[in-house]
Amino acid sequence: MFYLTNAPEGRIWIIYYVTDDCGNKSECATEIGVVDNLAPIAVCDQKTVITLTNDGTAKAFAESFDDGSLDNCKIAEMKVARMTNTCGTGTAFGDYVTFCCADVGTTVMVAFEVTDTYGNKNTCMVEATVQEKVPPVIIPPSDVTISCNYKFNNLEEFGTVRLSESSRQDIIIRDVYYTGPNFIAGRDGLATDNCSVTFTEIVDRDLVCNQGIITRTFIAKDQQGLTSIATQRIYVQNNNPFNRTNITFPFRRDINSCNNVITDPSNTGVPTYTNIGCAQLAANYEDLKLTIVDSVCFKILRKWTVVDWCQYNAATGTGIWTETQIINVKNSEPPMITSCQFVDFCDKLSYHDNASVLCYGNYELLGAGTDDCTSDQDLLWSYKIDTNNDGIFDLNGNGQRAAGQLPVGTHRLKWTLQDQCGNFTNCDQIFTIRDCKKPTPYCLNGIATVVMPTTKTITINAKILMSIVQIIVRNQQI
């Protein structure tokens, strides 16, 4: 058995030499063809990292996957092919394979093929991990300034981040800090990447009394997870501080009723405001109720106090305003007197007045009445007395009790009742004083007379006795 090594490829001549023990030698030549029937050994990087370029693609040539492939003769070529057509470049073997953004974050299977000069082939598989190492680029929306009275629905009014230059727009803010007719305050931001990009927004409101800075932090993130950050600042300023002219205190209120009177501010009014964007307002009130007031039932002096806590300074008195609201409770219904019935006084203590030669008796009348607005204790009573009911008032007084002595007979008392609303009513009360004291007889002892002899009787005139009694009484009084 003879092994031929290091034979050149192609057709070669082999000469055989034979020599015997005597030194005789003979030779023979034959032509043979050297053929390589063995496939090459494909050795590749089993795991390869591919990095995309700025345009979001990458080409990996076959040689970059070779990790020492060999052949017993000579390797003629190396080819590669993708197993999937994610990027739309096909799956046929070629000098290189193309990777794209769609491959980022995935493992792409690549076949590495080695061919020798005789066309023998062998392959191995490579796991290609595609990475994108270019971070995104982000430009924030322009910084802007607004007044604290500027009303907005969402922060996108102050711009946002667009994903293409063609979609960027001007920021329009119709506020005092920008001039018409366009009111352009800035321009939208922009986020770009060699592949796709998304962004999130974080908002920080550093505001006191609605003044300060709103910070919008935009975070752009690509498919690889790389991030870039940009910040927009919205400056909120007070160009027109709240003042007294921005307050409308409640006006005077007249309530024409006394039944279930509601004087709560929900019925009588509360302060209203303008220019409140930069203010932190609080309102309170104190009531002073006056019950003895002309033409009204009662009056409430309501002192309103409005404080702007953003400006209030106890030392200087700034940031606080006061105003007094007048609330009048009126009523046109007069009170009602319920004590006008006839009264008969039967006086057992009546007496005879020598000066007037009249018999006097005692009386006591109590007024009674109600009102729908004024409490009983706050009603005002007065009266006049027409002695003997002759149309002439002789006595008067205040209060709801009338008492004293009047001659026996019929009299008239006129009650006047007034409420705290200025309404009044009158009524006449007729009353009679009667002498209910029985007379006291006095008997004279020691009267002597003579019985008539013819009739055996005597006649005594009562008037004579009465005269004698009166003389005796007068003498006793003297």
C-alpha positions as CSV (number, residue, x, y, z in Angstrom):
1,M,0.0,0.0,0.0
2,F,1.4,3.3,-1.0
3,Y,0.0,6.7,0.0
4,L,0.6,9.7,-2.1
5,T,0.8,13.0,-0.2
6,N,1.1,16.6,-1.3
7,A,0.3,15.6,-4.8
8,P,-0.6,18.6,-6.9
9,E,-4.1,18.8,-8.2
10,G,-4.8,17.8,-11.8
11,R,-3.2,15.0,-13.8
12,I,0.3,13.8,-12.8
13,W,2.7,10.9,-13.8
14,I,3.7,8.3,-11.3
15,I,6.9,6.3,-12.0
16,Y,7.3,3.0,-10.2
17,Y,10.9,1.7,-9.7
18,V,11.6,-2.0,-8.9
19,T,15.1,-3.2,-7.9
20,D,16.0,-6.8,-7.1
21,D,18.6,-8.1,-4.7
22,C,21.2,-8.2,-7.5
23,G,20.8,-4.5,-8.2
24,N,18.8,-4.9,-11.3
25,K,16.3,-2.1,-11.7
26,S,13.2,-1.7,-13.8
27,E,10.6,1.2,-14.0
28,C,7.1,1.8,-15.1
29,A,5.2,5.1,-15.6
30,T,1.5,5.7,-15.3
31,E,-0.6,8.9,-15.5
32,I,-3.2,9.6,-12.8
33,G,-5.6,12.4,-12.0
34,V,-5.7,14.0,-8.5
35,V,-9.3,14.7,-7.6
36,D,-10.6,16.3,-4.3
37,N,-13.8,14.6,-3.3
38,L,-13.8,15.8,0.3
39,A,-16.1,18.7,1.4
40,P,-14.4,21.6,3.1
41,I,-14.9,22.0,6.9
42,A,-17.0,25.2,7.5
43,V,-16.1,26.8,10.8
44,C,-18.0,30.0,11.7
45,D,-18.7,32.3,14.7
46,Q,-21.7,30.7,16.2
47,K,-22.7,34.0,17.8
48,T,-22.1,37.2,16.0
49,V,-23.1,40.8,16.9
50,I,-24.1,43.1,14.1
51,T,-24.3,46.9,14.6
52,L,-26.4,49.0,12.4
53,T,-25.0,52.1,10.8
54,N,-26.5,55.6,10.9
55,D,-28.8,54.8,8.0
56,G,-30.3,51.9,10.0
57,T,-28.8,49.1,7.9
58,A,-25.7,47.0,8.0
59,K,-23.9,44.7,5.5
60,A,-22.1,41.7,6.9
61,F,-19.8,40.0,4.3
62,A,-19.3,36.2,4.4
63,E,-15.7,36.5,5.6
64,S,-16.8,38.2,8.7
65,F,-18.6,35.0,9.8
66,D,-15.5,32.7,9.1
67,D,-13.8,31.4,12.1
68,G,-11.1,29.2,10.5
69,S,-12.8,27.2,7.8
70,L,-10.4,24.7,6.0
71,D,-10.2,22.4,3.1
72,N,-7.7,19.6,2.2
73,C,-7.0,21.4,-1.0
74,K,-8.2,25.0,-1.4
75,I,-11.3,27.0,-0.5
76,A,-12.7,28.7,-3.6
77,E,-15.4,31.0,-2.1
78,M,-17.5,31.8,0.9
79,K,-21.2,32.8,0.8
80,V,-23.8,33.7,3.4
81,A,-27.7,33.8,3.4
82,R,-30.4,34.9,5.8
83,M,-32.9,32.3,6.9
84,T,-35.7,34.9,7.0
85,N,-36.6,37.8,4.7
86,T,-37.4,40.4,7.3
87,C,-35.6,43.2,5.6
88,G,-36.9,42.3,2.1
89,T,-33.5,41.4,0.7
90,G,-34.2,37.7,0.0
91,T,-32.7,34.5,1.4
92,A,-30.3,33.5,-1.4
93,F,-26.6,33.0,-0.8
94,G,-24.5,35.9,-1.7
95,D,-21.3,37.7,-0.8
96,Y,-23.0,39.5,2.1
97,V,-26.3,39.7,4.0
98,T,-28.2,42.9,4.9
99,F,-29.6,43.7,8.3
100,C,-32.1,46.4,9.1
101,C,-34.0,48.1,11.9
102,A,-36.6,45.4,11.9
103,D,-33.9,43.0,13.2
104,V,-33.0,45.1,16.2
105,G,-33.4,43.2,19.4
106,T,-33.8,39.8,17.6
107,T,-31.6,37.0,16.7
108,V,-31.2,36.4,13.0
109,M,-30.1,32.9,11.8
110,V,-27.5,33.2,9.0
111,A,-26.2,30.2,6.9
112,F,-22.4,30.4,6.2
113,E,-21.4,28.3,3.2
114,V,-17.8,27.3,2.2
115,T,-17.0,25.9,-1.3
116,D,-13.6,24.4,-2.4
117,T,-12.2,24.5,-5.9
118,Y,-13.9,21.2,-6.8
119,G,-17.3,22.6,-5.8
120,N,-17.5,20.7,-2.6
121,K,-19.7,22.7,-0.1
122,N,-20.3,22.7,3.5
123,T,-22.3,25.1,5.8
124,C,-22.6,26.1,9.4
125,M,-25.2,28.3,11.2
126,V,-24.6,31.6,12.8
127,E,-26.8,33.4,15.4
128,A,-26.5,37.1,14.5
129,T,-27.7,39.5,17.2
130,V,-28.5,42.9,15.7
131,Q,-27.8,46.0,17.7
132,E,-28.4,49.7,17.2
133,K,-25.9,51.7,19.1
134,V,-26.7,55.2,17.8
135,P,-28.8,57.0,20.5
136,P,-31.8,59.1,19.3
137,V,-31.5,62.8,18.8
138,I,-34.2,65.0,20.5
139,I,-34.9,68.7,20.3
140,P,-37.4,70.1,22.8
141,P,-40.2,72.6,22.0
142,S,-39.1,76.2,22.5
143,D,-39.2,77.6,26.0
144,V,-42.2,79.9,26.4
145,T,-43.6,82.5,28.8
146,I,-47.3,82.9,29.7
147,S,-49.3,84.9,32.2
148,C,-50.9,83.1,35.1
149,N,-54.3,84.2,33.7
150,Y,-53.8,82.3,30.5
151,K,-56.2,79.4,30.3
152,F,-55.2,76.2,28.6
153,N,-56.6,72.7,28.3
154,N,-53.4,70.8,28.0
155,L,-49.7,71.4,27.8
156,E,-49.6,70.4,24.1
157,E,-50.8,74.0,23.4
158,F,-47.2,74.9,24.2
159,G,-45.8,72.5,21.6
160,T,-44.9,68.9,21.5
161,V,-42.2,66.6,20.0
162,R,-42.7,65.6,16.4
163,L,-41.1,62.5,14.7
164,S,-40.3,64.2,11.4
165,E,-39.2,67.6,10.3
166,S,-42.2,68.0,8.0
167,S,-44.7,67.6,10.8
168,R,-43.2,70.3,13.1
169,Q,-45.5,73.4,13.6
170,D,-45.2,76.8,15.1
171,I,-46.4,77.3,18.7
172,I,-49.2,79.8,18.8
173,I,-50.0,81.4,22.2
174,R,-52.5,84.3,22.2
175,D,-51.2,85.9,25.4
176,V,-49.9,89.3,26.4
177,Y,-46.3,88.2,25.9
178,Y,-46.7,87.6,22.2
179,T,-47.9,90.0,19.5
180,G,-50.4,89.5,16.7
181,P,-51.4,88.7,14.2
182,N,-49.6,85.4,14.4
183,F,-48.7,85.2,18.1
184,I,-45.8,82.8,17.3
185,A,-44.1,81.8,20.6
186,G,-41.8,79.1,19.2
187,R,-41.7,75.8,17.4
188,D,-42.3,72.1,18.0
189,G,-39.5,69.8,19.1
190,L,-38.1,66.9,17.0
191,A,-37.0,63.4,17.8
192,T,-35.0,61.3,15.3
193,D,-33.1,58.1,15.2
194,N,-31.5,55.8,12.6
195,C,-34.3,53.5,13.3
196,S,-37.7,54.1,14.9
197,V,-38.1,56.3,18.0
198,T,-40.8,56.9,20.6
199,F,-40.9,59.5,23.4
200,T,-42.5,60.0,26.8
201,E,-43.1,63.1,28.8
202,I,-42.7,63.9,32.5
203,V,-44.2,67.1,33.8
204,D,-43.1,68.9,37.0
205,R,-45.2,71.9,38.1
206,D,-43.2,74.1,40.4
207,L,-45.9,76.7,41.0
208,V,-46.8,78.9,43.9
209,C,-50.0,80.9,43.5
210,N,-50.0,79.7,39.9
211,Q,-46.7,81.4,39.3
212,G,-43.4,79.6,38.7
213,I,-42.0,77.1,36.1
214,I,-43.6,74.1,34.4
215,T,-40.9,71.8,33.3
216,R,-41.6,69.3,30.6
217,T,-39.0,66.5,30.2
218,F,-39.1,64.6,27.0
219,I,-37.4,61.2,26.9
220,A,-36.7,59.8,23.4
221,K,-36.2,56.0,23.2
222,D,-35.1,53.9,20.2
223,Q,-35.6,50.2,19.6
224,Q,-32.4,49.3,21.3
225,G,-33.5,51.1,24.4
226,L,-31.1,53.9,24.1
227,T,-32.5,57.2,25.4
228,S,-31.9,60.9,25.0
229,I,-33.5,63.7,27.1
230,A,-34.5,67.3,26.3
231,T,-36.4,69.8,28.5
232,Q,-38.9,72.6,27.8
233,R,-39.6,75.2,30.4
234,I,-42.8,77.2,30.6
235,Y,-42.4,80.3,32.6
236,V,-45.7,81.4,34.3
237,Q,-45.6,85.0,35.4
238,N,-48.0,87.5,37.0
239,N,-48.1,90.6,34.9
240,N,-51.4,91.9,36.4
241,P,-51.7,91.4,40.2
242,F,-55.2,90.9,41.7
243,N,-56.6,94.2,43.2
244,R,-59.7,95.8,44.6
245,T,-61.1,96.5,41.1
246,N,-61.3,92.8,40.5
247,I,-63.8,92.3,43.3
248,T,-67.6,92.8,43.0
249,F,-69.0,92.7,46.5
250,P,-72.7,91.8,46.8
251,F,-75.1,94.8,46.5
252,R,-77.7,95.9,49.0
253,R,-80.5,93.4,49.4
254,D,-84.1,94.1,50.4
255,I,-86.1,91.0,51.6
256,N,-89.9,91.7,51.6
257,S,-90.9,88.8,53.9
258,C,-90.6,87.7,57.4
259,N,-91.6,84.1,56.9
260,N,-88.6,81.8,56.7
261,V,-86.3,84.6,55.9
262,I,-83.0,83.4,54.4
263,T,-80.2,85.7,54.9
264,D,-77.5,83.2,54.1
265,P,-75.1,84.4,51.4
266,S,-76.4,81.7,49.1
267,N,-79.6,83.9,49.0
268,T,-78.2,87.4,49.5
269,G,-75.0,87.1,47.3
270,V,-71.3,86.5,47.7
271,P,-68.3,88.4,46.3
272,T,-67.4,87.5,42.7
273,Y,-64.0,88.0,41.1
274,T,-62.1,88.6,37.9
275,N,-58.4,88.2,37.2
276,I,-58.1,85.2,39.5
277,G,-55.4,83.3,37.7
278,C,-52.7,84.6,39.9
279,A,-54.6,84.8,43.2
280,Q,-55.6,82.5,46.0
281,L,-58.7,84.0,47.4
282,A,-60.8,83.5,50.5
283,A,-63.9,85.4,51.7
284,N,-65.5,85.6,55.1
285,Y,-68.1,87.8,56.7
286,E,-69.4,89.1,60.1
287,D,-73.0,90.2,60.7
288,L,-74.3,93.0,62.9
289,K,-78.1,92.7,63.3
290,L,-80.0,96.0,64.1
291,T,-83.5,95.5,65.3
292,I,-84.7,99.0,66.1
293,V,-84.5,100.6,62.7
294,D,-87.0,102.9,60.9
295,S,-89.1,101.4,58.1
296,V,-87.6,97.9,58.3
297,C,-88.1,94.9,60.5
298,F,-84.4,94.5,61.0
299,K,-81.2,95.4,59.3
300,I,-78.1,93.3,58.8
301,L,-74.8,95.0,58.3
302,R,-72.7,92.3,56.7
303,K,-69.0,93.1,56.7
304,W,-67.3,91.1,53.9
305,T,-63.5,90.5,54.0
306,V,-61.6,89.1,51.0
307,V,-58.0,88.0,51.3
308,D,-55.6,87.1,48.6
309,W,-53.1,84.8,50.3
310,C,-50.7,85.3,47.5
311,Q,-50.3,89.0,48.4
312,Y,-51.5,89.3,52.0
313,N,-49.1,91.0,54.4
314,A,-50.3,91.5,57.9
315,A,-47.7,94.2,58.6
316,T,-48.5,96.4,55.6
317,G,-52.2,95.4,55.2
318,T,-51.8,94.6,51.5
319,G,-53.8,91.8,50.0
320,I,-57.0,92.3,52.1
321,W,-60.2,94.2,51.2
322,T,-63.4,94.9,53.1
323,E,-66.9,96.1,52.2
324,T,-70.2,96.3,54.1
325,Q,-73.4,94.9,52.5
326,I,-76.7,96.1,53.8
327,I,-79.5,93.6,54.1
328,N,-83.0,95.0,54.9
329,V,-85.8,92.7,56.0
330,K,-89.1,94.5,55.3
331,N,-92.7,93.6,56.0
332,S,-96.0,95.4,55.2
333,E,-98.3,93.2,57.3
334,P,-99.4,95.0,60.5
335,P,-99.6,93.1,63.8
336,M,-102.8,91.7,65.1
337,I,-104.4,92.7,68.4
338,T,-106.4,89.9,70.0
339,S,-107.5,91.7,73.2
340,C,-110.2,94.1,72.1
341,Q,-113.2,92.3,73.6
342,F,-115.6,94.1,76.0
343,V,-114.6,93.8,79.7
344,D,-116.9,94.3,82.6
345,F,-115.2,95.2,85.9
346,C,-117.4,94.6,89.0
347,D,-115.4,96.3,91.6
348,K,-116.0,95.5,95.3
349,L,-113.4,98.0,96.3
350,S,-114.9,101.0,94.7
351,Y,-115.0,104.2,96.7
352,H,-116.6,107.6,96.8
353,D,-114.5,110.6,96.0
354,N,-115.6,113.7,97.9
355,A,-113.8,116.1,95.7
356,S,-115.5,115.0,92.5
357,V,-118.5,113.6,94.2
358,L,-118.0,110.5,92.0
359,C,-117.7,106.8,92.8
360,Y,-114.4,105.4,91.5
361,G,-113.6,101.8,90.7
362,N,-110.5,99.8,89.7
363,Y,-109.6,98.4,86.3
364,E,-106.7,96.4,84.7
365,L,-106.5,95.7,81.0
366,L,-103.8,93.6,79.4
367,G,-103.0,93.9,75.7
368,A,-102.5,90.7,73.6
369,G,-101.3,90.5,70.0
370,T,-99.0,88.8,67.5
371,D,-97.0,89.6,64.5
372,D,-95.6,87.5,61.7
373,C,-92.2,89.2,61.8
374,T,-91.6,90.6,65.3
375,S,-91.4,88.5,68.4
376,D,-93.9,89.2,71.2
377,Q,-91.4,90.7,73.5
378,D,-90.2,93.1,70.8
379,L,-93.7,94.5,70.0
380,L,-94.3,98.1,71.0
381,W,-97.6,98.8,72.9
382,S,-99.3,102.1,73.7
383,Y,-102.8,103.2,74.6
384,K,-105.2,106.1,75.1
385,I,-108.3,106.2,77.4
386,D,-111.5,108.0,76.6
387,T,-113.1,108.4,80.0
388,N,-116.9,107.9,79.9
389,N,-116.5,107.2,76.2
390,D,-117.4,110.7,75.2
391,G,-114.9,111.0,72.3
392,I,-112.2,112.8,74.2
393,F,-109.0,110.9,75.2
394,D,-108.0,111.9,78.7
395,L,-105.2,109.5,79.5
396,N,-102.4,107.8,77.6
397,G,-99.6,105.4,78.4
398,N,-97.1,102.9,77.0
399,G,-96.9,99.2,77.5
400,Q,-99.4,96.4,77.2
401,R,-100.9,96.8,80.7
402,A,-103.3,99.6,81.5
403,A,-104.5,99.8,85.1
404,G,-105.8,102.4,87.6
405,Q,-109.0,104.0,88.9
406,L,-111.8,105.6,86.9
407,P,-115.3,106.8,87.7
408,V,-117.9,104.1,87.6
409,G,-119.3,103.9,84.1
410,T,-118.4,102.9,80.6
411,H,-115.1,103.9,79.1
412,R,-113.0,103.3,75.9
413,L,-109.4,102.3,75.6
414,K,-107.6,102.5,72.2
415,W,-104.8,100.1,71.9
416,T,-101.9,100.8,69.4
417,L,-99.6,97.9,68.6
418,Q,-96.5,98.5,66.4
419,D,-94.0,95.9,65.1
420,Q,-90.3,96.3,64.4
421,C,-91.1,96.8,60.7
422,G,-92.9,100.1,61.2
423,N,-96.3,98.6,60.8
424,F,-99.0,99.3,63.4
425,T,-102.6,98.6,64.1
426,N,-105.3,100.0,66.5
427,C,-108.4,98.7,68.2
428,D,-110.9,100.1,70.7
429,Q,-111.7,98.1,73.8
430,I,-114.9,99.1,75.7
431,F,-114.9,98.4,79.4
432,T,-117.4,99.1,82.2
433,I,-116.7,99.7,85.8
434,R,-119.5,98.9,88.2
435,D,-119.8,99.6,91.9
436,C,-120.3,96.2,93.3
437,K,-119.7,97.1,96.9
438,K,-122.8,96.9,99.0
439,P,-123.8,99.9,101.2
440,T,-123.1,99.8,104.9
441,P,-126.1,100.7,107.1
442,Y,-125.5,102.5,110.4
443,C,-128.2,102.1,113.2
444,L,-128.8,104.9,115.7
445,N,-129.2,103.9,119.2
446,G,-131.2,105.9,121.7
447,I,-133.9,107.5,119.4
448,A,-137.0,108.3,121.6
449,T,-140.5,108.7,120.3
450,V,-144.1,108.4,121.4
451,V,-146.5,105.9,120.1
452,M,-149.7,107.5,118.9
453,P,-152.4,106.8,121.3
454,T,-155.1,106.4,118.7
455,T,-153.3,103.9,116.4
456,K,-150.9,102.5,118.9
457,T,-148.2,102.9,116.1
458,I,-145.4,105.3,115.1
459,T,-144.3,106.2,111.6
460,I,-140.5,107.0,111.0
461,N,-139.4,108.5,107.6
462,A,-136.3,106.7,106.2
463,K,-135.1,109.9,104.6
464,I,-134.9,111.5,108.0
465,L,-132.9,108.6,109.3
466,M,-130.6,108.7,106.2
467,S,-130.0,112.4,106.8
468,I,-129.2,111.6,110.4
469,V,-126.9,108.8,109.3
470,Q,-125.1,111.1,106.8
471,I,-124.6,113.7,109.5
472,I,-123.2,111.1,111.8
473,V,-120.9,109.8,109.0
474,R,-119.6,113.3,108.2
475,N,-119.1,114.0,111.9
476,Q,-117.1,110.8,112.2
477,Q,-114.9,111.7,109.2
478,I,-114.2,115.1,110.7
